[in-house]
């Protein structure tokens, strides 16, 4: 089965940030390789969407934990952790779907009985806590340009290949650095192009990142879309476009946007073709 191209923006935090129950869960999974975790997540997703009765929600209570081994300035690798929070994210996705679709299509994709059962499985306190600090954002059929503002091409990069096929590329940078980059870009756009949607997107990203500890690390996981665009110059093109706008160089800004649009419009067209 061919899955849609989904990319992720994740925040990984140190162990001591999490509560006791989460720490126990992390300790039970911290030795598992990232590739094994990704396979478990994909396998679980496939089982949910191929159920005899339509029900896209997870039924198990144990969450998956991703581990990022991020190198510090002194060269020592320190682990950080990102809970999958699948129950909360799937609930939010269903709510988003219900606002854009109407019955009977909504009922076919997410039956009311399945939604009611999911609500009964959720712990209200845990749901509110996870909602206030959601560690993962996802994007299908393309990466939002605002995400690229958070990274530079010389940031920590991991290429994941299987049998010479590129599975994904992951960029990672500390949260404070990402916030500074987003703030600088937002300040530049507020003066040069206050009407751009990118400014609103960056403001939302900054508010989200500010909910995490200063020791956290942000990861951009391209997912399988990496095989279509990598090596990718999108981070430098986004920064070049913003700098050009700040300098009043409309020609340079237009050129940067053309490079971005030409690279990603092909991906977004796949969504309409599938």
N, C-alpha and C positions, 0 to 999 in steps of 0.2 A: 504493500500500500504506500502511495506517495503522499506524504504529509505536506501541508502548506508551509511556506517559508516563514518561520517565526524567529524573531530575534528578541533578546532579553537584556534589560538593564537591571543589574542586581547589586545589592549592597551586602557586603560581608562584614561581620562584627566579631570582636574578640569574645572568648568564652564567658568572661565574667560579666558581660552586659546582659546575658540571658538569665531568666529566673531558674529556680532549682529544677523544675520539671523539664524545661528545655535543655538545661545542661546535662541532665541524665540521658535525654534523647540524643544529644550531640555526642556524648561520650560513647554511646552504643554504636554510633555510625562513623566516628571520626577516622577510623582506619580504612574505610572503604574508598576505593579509587573513584575519581570523578567520572571516568568512563562507565563504571558499573552503575553509579547513581543515574547518569543520563539514560542508560539502557533501561533501568527500572522505571524511570519516569515515562519514557516512550512506550514501554510495554503496558504500563498501567493505563495510559491514554488510549492505546489501541483497544484494550479490553473494554473500556468504558464506552467507546463509540461503536463497538460491535456487539453490544448486548442485544439480546432478543427483544427486550422491551426498552424503548428509548429512555435513557437515563444517563446524562453526561456527568453526574456528580460522583465524587469519590465516596466510597462507603466505609473505608478503613479509617481508624482514628490516628494511626501513627504517621507522622509527617516525614518526608524525606529531607535530609540535610545535605547541602553542598559544602564542600571544603575548598578554600582557596589558600594555597601556600604562597604568600606574598613576600618577596625579599625586602628587607629593611635597608636603610642607608648603610649600615655596617656589614651588609652581606648576609645577615642571618635571616633565614626564612621563618616567618611566623604564621601559624594557621589562623584563619578567620572563617566564620560560618554564616551561611545563608539558609534559613528555613524556607521550605517550598511554599508553605501556607496555602496549599492547594484548595482546601475547603473554602477558605475565605475568597480566594481569587476566582474560583469557579462560581461562587454565589454572586460576586460582583459582575462577572461576565454574563450570567443569566439575567441579572437585573438590567444590564445594558442592552441585552438582546430584546428584552420585553418592552423596552422603550422605543425600539426601532422596528419591531415586527408585531403583527397582529395575528390573532387566531384566524384560520386554523393552522397556519404555518408555524406559529410559536408553539402551539400545542403539540405539533408533530416533533419539533426539535427538542423542546423542554416541556414535557407534560406537566400539568398542574400537580398531579400526584407526586411526581419526582421532586418538584419544588417544595411541596409541603413536607415530604420526607426529609429533604435536606435541611429545612428549617428546624425540624425536630432533632436532628443530629447535632446541630451547632450549639455550643455552649455560649450563651449571650455575653458573658464577661470576656471570654477568650476572643470572641468575634470582635468585640469593640476594641480590645487591646491590639489585636492584629491589624485591624482596619486603621488604627491610629499610626501604626508603624509597619507599613507594608514593604517588605524587602525586595519585591520583584515587580517590574513592569515589563509588559510584553508588547510586541508590535508584529502584525502579520503583513506579509508582502511588502517589506521595506522597513528601513530604520528612520525614525524621525530625525530631521536635521539638527534639532536641538540637542539630541544625545551626543552628536559629534563634537559639540562645543566643549564637552567635559574632558575630551581627550586630545592628546598629541600623538603623532605617529611614532615618537621615540619613547612612549610609555611602555610599561611592561606588557609584552605581547606573547601569546601562546597560540601556536598553530597545532591543530589536532587533525591528524591524517590517519586513514585506514586504507591499506592496500594502495597507497599512492593517490588516494582520493581525499580531497580536503573536506573534512566534516564541519569544521567551524574555526573561527579565529576569535580570540578573546583579548581585549585590551583592558588594562586595570590601572587605576590611579587612586591615591588617597582622597578621601572625602573633602578635607579642607582645600586641597588643590583644585578639585573639581568645582567646588563652590566659588572659589576665587575666579576661576576661568569663566564661569557662568555669570557672575556678577559684573565682571569687566565687559563681557559681550553685551549683557543687558543694558549696562550704562551707556555703551556706545550706540546701541540701537535706539535707546530712549531719546537720544539727541538727534541722531541722523535719520532714523526711520521708525518713528513711534507707532505707525500703523501696521507694522508687520506682525503677522501671527506668531512669528518666531519669538518675539519679545514676551508675549503672554506665555508661551511654552517654557521659556527660560525662567520666568518668574515662578511658575509652578514647580519646575525642577529644583530651584533653589530652596523653596519652602519645604519640599519633600526631603532633600538631602540634609537640611538643618535639623531634622528630627533624629539623626543618627549621631553616634559618638564620634569624636575627632579621630579616634583610632581606626575607624571603619575604612573600607576600601570599596570603590565602585568598579564594577566589571561590565563591559559591553560584550555580550556574547552574540556574535553575528548569526549563529546557527547555520543551517545549510545554505543560506543565501550567500555565504562567503565564497562558495564555489563559483558563483556567477560574477562577483565583483572584485574579489581579492587577486592581486594587491590593490588596495583601495586608498585613494587619496582624498576621500570625503572629509576627514577632519581638517586637513590643510586647506581644502577648497572652502569649507564653511568659514574658517578663520580668515582666509583671504577676502572672502566676500564681505564679512563684517568690517574688517580693517579698511577695505575700499570705501564702504559706505561712510565710515567715520571720517575718512579723508576727503569725502566729496567726490570720489572717483567712481562715477556711475558706470563708466566703461569697464573698469576692473571688476566691479560688483556684478555686472551683467555677465561677464565672461565666466566668473566663478559659478554663478547660478546655472549657466548653460552646461557647464561641465557636470555639475551635480545632477541636474534634471536629465541629461543625456544618459547618465549612469544608472539612475534609479527608476526612470519611467518604464524601462524594459521590465523591471521586476514587478512594478504595479500593474502592468498590462497582463501579466500572468494570472493575476487574481481574477480578471474578467474573462480570461481564456479557459479557466479551470472549471 
